[in-house]
Amino acid sequence: MKSDIPAFLLKSSSTSSEMRGGGRVDMSYLEKGIRGFAELFTEGYAQWDLSSKRSFLHDLDARIKIVFWIVLIVVISLKRSVLPEATISLFVFILTALCRLNMIVFYKKVLVLGFVFGFLVSAPSALNVIVPGKVIIPLLTLSRPYDYWIYHVPQIIGLTERGISIISLLTLRVLNSLSISFLILYTTPFADIIKALKIIKVPDTFLIIISMTYKYIFTFAHIVSDMHLAKKARLASVTGRIEAREWIAGRIAFVFKKTQTECDEVFKAMLSRGFSGEIRLYHYRKLTGKDWSTGLCLIAAAMACLLMK
């Protein structure tokens, strides 16, 4: 039986590249960009879904969690040895396990960010060229030492014990800060975080910027995703390089203009409803004995880490 479907619809075409003028048109970057926008929705939903679970930290009042988060971040910043930082890492790991979060997904994100912003940033300090000290792992031997202005390059370049200790300390600091921050974010609804920050006297301007950014970044990411899907649905073949760039430039200008328009309209709507630049909270959940006892235990554990040497 002969099919009535047009031949061009049956023809399979690659969405990644096309031959034009002897060259290949790579369109994978566009798909990757749209996929990144789509992940914003996933992250937003995951934060809401994970913060709605039930565990001792999920049920804890947001004000107690924010105070505990601030205290632990200060402790992490003050400690200057590896052992207390490793103890804090173990403490946060136990809290994460008790909250019944997906440990693989959680620590995958923490470790990737910690590796980039902790290990890679501090890696040069392990060399005796940056931090002088006794070389324990030689990497390169020169014919003689060199002096360039105020810099001294020793004959033997390698890793020092002090440098490795500095890398370990900085990396653990970044990992601990990220892990406790993600843990508080994944166990607390965003609205409760804003309310808790308001109660501890964070400026309203800062809270408005955070809340509006958090809300509308998903809105505009959804718009970009819809525009891409709409264009993709109308295409019967792969887009050329020039046409793709023109479309991307046009969508950037469109989103920028729409952002300005949306900002003006939202601000006017807020003014028409009596907004005066101040965030007002009308309902506070009363702290229970469980909140106080759990909060005191968490802060006591943070103080114990502070007293470690």
N, C-alpha and C positions, 0 to 999 in steps of 0.2 A: 504493500500500500504506500503510495507516494505521500510524503509529508507536505502539508501546506505552510509549514514554517519557513520564512525567508532564509536564504542561505547565509546571509551575514549574521543572523542571530545564532545559527548553529556553529559558526566558525569560532574556534577558541583563540583568544588573543592574550598575550602576556600583558599584565598591567605594569610590569617593571621597566620594559624597554621597547623601543621601536626603531627601525632603521629609517633615518631621514638624512639624505644628502651624504651618505657614506659614513655617518656617525650613529652612535647609539644614544637614545634618549632615556636616561635613567629617571623613573618616576617614583622610585621607592622612598625617596626622602619625603614626598608629599604624604604617602600612606603612613610613614613613621610619625610624621608630625600630627596627623589626625588621630593616630592611635594614642599619641601622648595626651591629646585633649580628651580622648575617651577615658583614659586612665584617671583623669580628674574626677569624673563621675563615679568611677569605681572607688576611688579613695574617699570621696565624700560620703558615699553610701556605706562603705566599710566603717568609717569613723562613727556614723550614726548607729550602725548595726552592732558594732563591737561595744560601744558605750551603753547599749541597752541590755547587755547581758546581766546576769546576777552572780556576784561574788562579793567577798568582803570589801574589796576596793571599789567595785562598781556601786555598792550601796552606801559607801562612805560619803559624807557631805562634801560638796565641791570646795567649800572654804577650807576645810581641813586638808584636803589634797593639795590645794594651791600653796598653803603655808608649808606643808611638808616638802613640796617640790622646791620652793625657794630655799628652805633650810638645807636640803640635800645638795642643791646646786652650789650653795655657799661652801658647804663642807668639801665638796669635790674640788672647788677652786682653791681652797686653803691647804689641802694636804700636799706634801712635797716628797712623798715616798711611795713606792710601788705597792707595798703590802696593804695599806689602808684603801688604796684605789681598787686593788683586786678584791678586797673584802666587800667594798661597795658594789662591785660588779656581781659578786655572788649573791648579795642581799637583793639587788634588783632582779636578778635571775629568779630567785625564789618567789618574789612578789609576782613576777610575770607568770610563773607556773601556777601559782595559786589563783590567779585571775582567769585561768583556762583560756588563754589566748593561743593562737597558732604560733608556736615557738619558732618554727622554720621561717615563716613569712616575716614575723616580727624581727628576728635577729638577722635575717638576710638584709633587710633594709638598714638596720643599725650598723652591721659590719661593713657594708658597702660604703656608707657615708663616713663611718669612722676610719676606714682605710684611706679614703680620699682626703678628708679634712684633718685627720689625725696623723696617720703614718706617713703618707706621702709629703705632707707639708713639713713635718719635722725630720724626715729621713736624712737630709744633708747634715744635721747636727751630730750624727753618729760618727762622722769623719773627723780625724784630728786636724784637718785643715780648718774646720769651723770651730770645733770645741777641742782645745788642747788636752792631752791626757796620754796615758799609757796605752799603746796600741796592743790589742789582744788578737785582732784578726787582720793581718796585713793584706792589702789589696794591690798595691802598686809600689814599685821601688824605682826612684829616679836616680840619675847619676850623681846628683848633689842637691842640696836644698837651694831654694830660690826665694828672693825677697822682691816683692813688687809694692813699692810705696809703703803703705802701712800693713801689708799682708805678707805673711810668711808661709811658704809652702815647704813642709819638711821633706826630707829625702824618702822616708817611708810613709806612704799614705795608707791608712787603714781605719778600722773601727775601734773606737775606744770604749772602755768600760763605762766611763761617765756619759759618753754620747748615747750608748745603748740604753742606759738608765733614763736619760732625758726622753728618748723616743718612747720608751715603754710608759713613762709617766704621762706624757702628753697624749699618747694614743688612748690610754685608759681613761684619762679625763674626758676626752671627746666621746668615747664609747659610753661612759657612765652618764654624761649629760644627755646624750641622744636617747639612751634607753629609758631613763626616768621621764624624759619629756614625752616620748612616744607612749609610754605606759600611762601617764596622766591623760594624754589626749585620747587614747583608745578606751579609757574607762570612765570618761566624763563627757556628757553631751556639751556641744559647743555653747549653747545658751547658758548652761550652768557655769562654764568657765568664765564667760563675760560677766555674769552676775557676781561670781566670786572675786574677780579682779576689781569690779566696782566697789565691793565692800571693803577691800584692802586699800582703797583710795588711789587706784590707778586713774590718771586723767581721762575725762570723758572723751576728749578729742582722739586720744589713742584708741580707746575702745570702739568708737564709731568707725575709725579707719579699719580696724581689724574686722569688725562684724560686716561692714559693707563690702570689703574686699573678699571676705570668705563667701559671702552670698553671691555676689555678681560675677566672680570669676567662673563659677559653674554655669551661670546664665550665658555668658559670652562664649564659653567653651562649647556649650550646647548649640549655640547659633553657628559657630564655625563648623562643627560636626554636621549639622543639618545642611549647610550650604554645600559641603563636600559631597554628601550623599545625594543631594538633589542634582548636582552636576554629573556625578558618576552615573546616576540613573538615566540621564538623557544622552549619554555617550554610547555610540555603537562601536567605537574603536579607541585606540590609545591616543591621548593628547600629545601634540608636538611640544618640543622644548620651548619655543617662543610663546606659543599659546598658553602653556602651563604657567610660565613666568608672568605673563600679563594677567592671567586669572588670579594668581596668588597676590600680585601687587594690588589688583582691584579689590580683592577681599580684605586685604590689610587696611586699605583706605576706608572701605565700607565699615569695618568693625571699629576703626578709630572714630569715624564720624558718628556711628551709632552709640559708641561709648559716651561721647560728649553730649549727645542729645539725651541719652538715658540718664546721665548724671544731672542735667538741668531739670528734667522732668521729675526725677525722684526727689531732688531737693525742693522743688516747688510743692510737690505733694506733701512732703514732710512739714513744710512751713504752713500749708493750708490746714494741717491737722494739729497745729499748735506747737510744733517743735521749736525749742528755744536753745538748742545746743547742749542740753543737759539730759543725761540718761537717768530716768526715774524707775526705781524698782518698788513694786507694791506688795510683793509677797516674799517672805523669807521663811524657809523651812526651819523649824526649831531644832537645835542640836540636841540629839539624844545622848543618853549615857554611853551607848555603843560607839557613837561618833567620838566622844571625848576620850574614851578608853583606847580605842584604836589609834586615834591621832597621837595620843601621848606615847603609845608604844612605838609608833613609827618615828616620831621625833627623838625618842630616847635611843632608838637604834642608830639614827643619824648622829646623835651626840657621841655615842660609843665609838663610831667610826672616826669622829673628830679627835677623840682622845687617844686613838691608837698612834703608835710611833713606828 
